[in-house]
Amino acid sequence: MGIIQVSDYKFLWSTNRFLVNGGVKDVLPVKRYEKLTQYLHVNEQEANSIDKLARIRPMIDSVLERCRVANKPRQNQSIDEAMIPYKGRFSAKQYVPSKPVKW
């Protein structure tokens, strides 16, 4: 949605063939988008913060806390860890030298 600039977000779900954007319209209904934006708020980044995820930190903390509460590990639990290559521009990458995909 950030790639295509429109004056109103509803144009992304328009039936007009000149305004339609299949990438957004096919993936997310407009009502679902409106509900997500109603409940999801991104904080303003603090000027002196070194945390690159500071804007979404409250949401990350909330999700982690809910996962801790919901997770009831059993005696025999197996964790399968895998890394996939990431070619994005976000700089919060982790270097693990012993893995085939190091970043």
C-alpha positions as CSV (number, residue, x, y, z in Angstrom):
1,M,0.0,0.0,0.0
2,G,2.9,2.3,0.5
3,I,4.1,1.9,-3.1
4,I,0.9,3.2,-4.7
5,Q,0.1,6.7,-3.5
6,V,-3.7,7.5,-3.5
7,S,-5.6,10.4,-1.9
8,D,-7.9,8.1,0.0
9,Y,-7.2,4.5,1.0
10,K,-10.6,3.3,-0.3
11,F,-9.4,3.9,-3.8
12,L,-7.2,0.7,-3.4
13,W,-10.5,-1.3,-3.2
14,S,-12.3,0.6,-6.0
15,T,-14.2,-1.2,-8.7
16,N,-13.0,1.5,-11.2
17,R,-10.5,-0.3,-13.5
18,F,-8.2,2.8,-13.5
19,L,-8.0,2.9,-9.7
20,V,-8.0,-0.8,-8.8
21,N,-5.0,-2.4,-7.2
22,G,-5.3,-6.2,-7.2
23,G,-2.3,-6.6,-4.9
24,V,-4.2,-5.1,-1.9
25,K,-7.8,-5.9,-3.0
26,D,-7.1,-9.6,-3.4
27,V,-5.3,-10.1,-0.1
28,L,-7.2,-8.0,2.4
29,P,-10.9,-6.9,2.4
30,V,-11.5,-3.2,3.1
31,K,-13.6,-4.0,6.2
32,R,-10.7,-6.0,7.7
33,Y,-8.2,-3.2,6.9
34,E,-10.5,-0.7,8.7
35,K,-10.8,-3.0,11.8
36,L,-7.0,-3.4,11.9
37,T,-6.4,0.4,11.7
38,Q,-9.1,1.0,14.3
39,Y,-7.3,-1.1,16.9
40,L,-3.6,-0.9,15.8
41,H,-1.7,2.2,16.8
42,V,2.0,2.8,16.2
43,N,3.8,5.0,18.8
44,E,5.9,7.9,17.9
45,Q,9.6,7.1,18.0
46,E,11.6,8.7,20.7
47,A,14.3,11.0,19.6
48,N,17.1,9.5,21.6
49,S,16.0,5.8,21.2
50,I,18.6,3.4,19.8
51,D,15.9,0.7,19.6
52,K,15.0,0.3,15.9
53,L,11.7,-1.3,16.8
54,A,10.7,1.4,19.3
55,R,7.6,2.4,17.3
56,I,6.1,-1.1,17.6
57,R,7.7,-2.2,20.9
58,P,4.4,-2.1,22.9
59,M,2.8,-4.4,20.3
60,I,5.8,-6.8,20.3
61,D,5.8,-6.9,24.1
62,S,2.1,-7.6,24.2
63,V,2.4,-10.5,21.7
64,L,5.3,-12.0,23.6
65,E,3.4,-11.8,26.8
66,R,0.4,-13.5,25.3
67,C,2.6,-16.2,23.9
68,R,4.2,-16.9,27.3
69,V,0.7,-17.1,28.9
70,A,-0.7,-19.4,26.1
71,N,2.3,-21.7,25.8
72,K,2.0,-24.8,28.1
73,P,5.0,-26.9,27.2
74,R,4.8,-30.6,27.7
75,Q,7.5,-33.0,28.9
76,N,8.7,-34.0,25.5
77,Q,8.8,-30.9,23.3
78,S,10.8,-30.6,20.1
79,I,11.7,-27.3,18.4
80,D,12.7,-27.2,14.8
81,E,14.7,-24.1,14.0
82,A,15.4,-22.9,10.5
83,M,16.7,-19.8,8.9
84,I,15.7,-18.4,5.6
85,P,17.6,-15.8,3.6
86,Y,16.4,-12.2,4.1
87,K,17.2,-9.7,1.4
88,G,15.3,-6.7,2.8
89,R,16.7,-3.3,3.8
90,F,15.7,-3.5,7.5
91,S,19.0,-3.5,9.5
92,A,17.8,-5.6,12.5
93,K,19.5,-8.8,11.2
94,Q,21.2,-11.4,13.3
95,Y,24.5,-13.0,12.3
96,V,24.9,-16.7,13.2
97,P,28.2,-17.9,11.8
98,S,27.4,-21.6,12.3
99,K,24.4,-21.6,10.0
100,P,24.3,-22.2,6.3
101,V,22.4,-18.9,5.9
102,K,24.6,-16.6,8.1
103,W,22.4,-13.5,8.1
